[in-house]
């Protein structure tokens, strides 16, 4: 579990940022949905996404220098910037230790990291000026999140507890009862998993099972169009 010695955010957002940083620094790539999740989760937490993106981009540049030259200065800069990126010093120290034995990055990987940093800075800043617009936008964002998240949860590419905090936050921003939304989503995923276990690979759900799933999905505000794709 990450400690939060400087800026206070949720453990869930801390873990998400750490996963993002590991992807960029260790793998030299960024999952295509991470940028969208970062924007949505920052909104849910009230975090200034632009400031965070700029700080992360600077951190990636410092880590690239560290991986190339392993200088004391780049190590100190990474630790100094950790708080602004919502990263614990312990996490950064482990990251520095993990990368100290790596070989020089090839030109293609270096360019990839630079592009990722620039791409993060280019995420649009969507500001709402009144309550109705904020609620409408939050509902649209919630639908986008569900469209990306539900298939990943069903296919076990994402963990349930990793995202429920944000589902609850965004449901609240949308004017819905957040606890009921989270509970309904959990019940939907559990029902889907139970039905899937009863069928062999590639076998379709029965009409009655589809109706039950559709009924349960409505409580979690999962669009029917998304459900049709899943089922």
N, C-alpha and C positions, 0 to 999 in steps of 0.2 A: 504494500500500500504506500502511496506516495505521501510524503509530508508536505505541508503547505506553510512554509516559514515566512512568506512575504505577503502574497496576495491571496485573498480568500475566494475560492471557487469550489464547486462540488467535486467530490472524488471522481464522479463519472466524467466530467469535463477534463479533469487532470489526466485520467487514464486515456481519454480519446486523444489529447494533445501528445502524450507520450508515444502512443501507437503511431500517430502521424509522423512524429519526428524520427522514430525508428525506421519507418518506411523510407523516408527521404534519405537519411544519413547512412543507414546500413544497406538498403536495397537500391538506392538511387532512383526510386520511382515513387509514384503516389497513386493510390487507388482512385479511380475516376469519381467515386462518390464522396471521397473525403472532403473535397472543397465545399460541396453542397451541405454536408453534415456540419462542417465547421461554421458556415454562415448561419445555419438554422440553430445550432446549439449555442452560439454566441448570442443570438437574439433571445433565446430562452433564458440565458443566464444574465443578460444585461451587460455583456462584455463588449467593449469597443472592438469590433472585428478588424477594422482597418489598422488600428494600433497593433493588435496582436499579429496580423499578417506581416506588417513591416518588421516587427521584432523577430518573428520566426524566419523571415527572409534573411535578416542580418545574421541570425544564429546559424543558418545553413551555410552562409558564406564563411563564417568563422570555422565551422566544422570542416568545411572543404579545405581550408588552409591548414587546419590541424592534421588532417589525414595526409596532406602532402609533405608537411615540414615538421610536424610535432614540436612546435616551438612553445616555450613557457608562456609567451605572450598570448598566443591563441587559446591556450588552455585557460588562462586567467580571464580572458574576455568571454569565453563561453560560460564560465561560472558566474561572472558578473551579470551576464544577460539572462541567466536562467530564470530569475524572479519575474522579469518582464514577459517571459514566455510561459509563465505558470508552471515552470519545471523546478523540481527540487534539486538542490546541489548534489544530493546522493545519486539521483538519476543521471545528471550530467557527468559526474565523476565516473559512473559505470560506463556511460557511453564513450567517454574519452579512453577508458581502459580497454574497452571492446575494440576500438578502432586503431589503437596504437600500433598493433602488429600488422595492419593491412598494407598491401602493396599500393603503389601509386594508382590513382584512378586513371583510366584511359580517357581520351578526349571526349568520347561519346557520353560517358557517364558524367563527366564534369559539366558538359553542356546540358544534360538532363536536369541536374540539380539546379543550375542557373535558371533554366526555363520554369522549373517548379516554383522557385522563389518569386519570379516575375508573375507567374500565373496566379499565385495566391494574392498578390497585391492587386490583381486586376478584377477580383470578385466585386460585383456591383454592390453599392451601398443603397439599400432600399429603405427609405425613411417614410414613415406615415405621419400625417399632420393632424388627424383627428381620430377619435375612438372607433368610429365605424370603419374607417379605412384600415386601421390597425387590426381590427377583428377580422375583416374580410381577407386581408393579406395573411394573417395568422392561419386562417382556415385553409387558404390555398397552399401555404407552406406545409401545413399539416398533411394535406392530401399528397403533396410531393414527397414528403418524408415517408408516408405509408407506401407509396408506389415503389420507392427504392428499398424500404426496410422490410416490408412484409415478405417479399420473395426471398430475401436473404435469410430471414429468420426461419422460414419454412425449410429452406435448403441447408440450414445449419451453418451458414457462412458468417452469421453474426450471433452474439449471445443475447438472450432475452434481457437479463438484468443490466446489460451494458447500455441499453437504449430506453428502458422504461422510464427513467427519470426525465428524459427529454420529451417523450411522448406525453407524459403528465404535464410538463411545463407548457408545451405547445397546445395541448388540449385546453388548459386553463386560459391561455392567451386567446384562444378561439371562442371563448365564452361557453365552453362545455364543462360538464362535471368531470374533472380530471381523474378522480379515483375510479369512477365508473368506466371511463374510456380504457384505462390501464387494465382493469379487471376483465373487461370485455375482450380486449386484445389477447390477454393471457388465456382466457377460456377458448377463444377462437383457435389459437395455435395448438392448444392441448387437444381440442376436438379434431382438428386437421390431422395431428400426429396419430391419434387413436384410430381414425378411419384409415389412414395410410398403412398402418401396421396390419390391418385386416385384408389388404389387397396385395397381390403379387406385383412385381415391378411392371409398370406400364399399364396396369389395369385401372380403368376409370372408376370414379366414385359413382354410386347409384344416384338416381334422381332424388330420393329421399335424403340421402347424405348431403347432396348439394343444397337442397332446400334448408336443411338444418344449418349448414355452414353459412349460407347467405343470410339467414335470420340472425345468427350470432354476429356476423361481420357488420351488420347494420348498427349494432350497439357500439361498435368500435369506430364507426364512421369510415369504414373501408368501402370505397366506391365499388359499385357493381361491375363497372368496366374492368377494374383491377381484379376483382374476384373471378370474372369470366376468363381472364388470362391464366389465372392460377389453376382453376378447375378444368 
